[in-house]
């Protein structure tokens, strides 16, 4: 083995900066603009200094008038700060027709490339070309997805709803970036403008060490974005601008649990259910007065009810759902007052908005038509209107909630009675990934069903939280959680963070099968996992290969479809 052919310098966090064009002069300029000028640099450690974050985790972007900056539905890995000019937000879901947004389909392998996988894969496991890592050391900027400029013409005629203007000195896109969720609106340049794009790892460092940034963003959200959020919520759509502003002014922001919830979850995973329940922060309690409408802004919450000497899980709520509305509506319409029928607890980290009951009674309830008004709460138990558990039995719901499988957007479920252990699924996975299978046919079981150790492409992918380079990220178009092998530094943070043990650290080899070593002769490792066959024309190879229909991928937000599959 030649030293030069199988040795590389170990990858570092900022080998590949977010924007290769950023320099000391640009950083110095940013530091003269509020709120960056108000940050105390001494709060940052030398290893991740404020200038280093701006140099490596940000980039200057110029946009022409009517050019689209972000598109509704795309997954955002960055936020924006307006330096010059202004942008316009298209309000309302699907406010701009999809065909005008230039959204391309994800790139797929063609038929011949797919067929070539059957005989053209590497002979050895985890083979990499050294050239890709040597190129990364050149300091080239991180590649951007879907960078084709898109312009909107004849704007008044294409917009279906209202708009709002954001001006210099404001942030946008930070919620999608930090919560790892899709963009909620399309934003385009109102005039020629200059923006600072901030990779979400850098934004998280800024919020963590600079209270000025967090306060600035939260204040801006209340001032400019909260009304838009409420406008898209059921029962709030018919409010006038003045009424919406009055509601927003009295809405409270509340956060429960930890942003890094996966750490405590791993510690408490094996304790008794009743003890684990005590660790879940209480948001609202069964039997108490409904003193506010809870809107889930990010994260998950468990709905449970008293049962014998303990509690049982009834359902779970996630982003966009609400809690307490039925009880508030019942008490407003009838003289027979009822208390909350369920307890609501945070599952890990939950960000909520609370609209006081008096505000709901004054502005919301009088506008609901009689035909759409919630049914009265009858008896001791009444399911809230946003229940999502479909036909799933209580034990299945508790299994999904206790193991946090509710987080999955593409959870691999196996019917062990149908599975003959033929290994066709594993062989197909290996063929699609250069002879390297990306899942383990093992996992938690309930009855005859098993949740396999395969990446679930979570609604809240906590594996992304600590990644220092942004190597693990969402595909902007489909939302699949994928890993950029070039910028992965092998730190194992994502593998350690994944609550489901679905990420493996692998030692990589060159084309001759020799292990690739760093300058200290230690094997270089990379993170590897299921990518949902994002490049395959036919989708996940594991599903297509199963001859017995024993395998499926489930979006746990669509539990009715899951229930139908279980009841085949």
Secondary structure, DSSP 8 states (H G I E B T S, - for coil): --TTTSB-----TTSS-S-TT--HHHHHHHTTSTTGGG--GGGS-GGG-HHHHHHHHEEEEEE-TTBEEE-TT-B-SEEEEEEESEEEEE-STT-B-GGGTT--------HHHHHHHHHHS-SSTTB--HHHHHHHTTT-----SS----B--SHHHHB-S-EEEEETT-EESHHHHHHT-B-SSEEEESSSEEEEEEEHHHHHHHHHH-HHHHHHHHHHIIIIIHHHHHHTSTTTTT--HHHHHHHHHH-EEEEEE-TTHHHHHHHHTTS-HHHHHHTS-EEE-TTS---EEEEEEEEEEEEEEEETTEEEEEEEE-TT-EESHHHHHHHHH-SS----SSEEEEEEEEEEEEEEHHHIIIIIGGGS-GGGS-----SS----TT---TT--HHHHHHHHHTTGGG-SSEEEEETTT-----HHHHHHHHHTTT----EEEEEEETTEEEEES----TT-GGGTT-SS--EEE-TTT--EEE-TTT-----HHHHH-TT---EEEE-B-TTS-B-B-TTS-B-EEEE---TTTT-TTS-HHHHH-TTS-EEEE-TT-HHHHHHHHT-
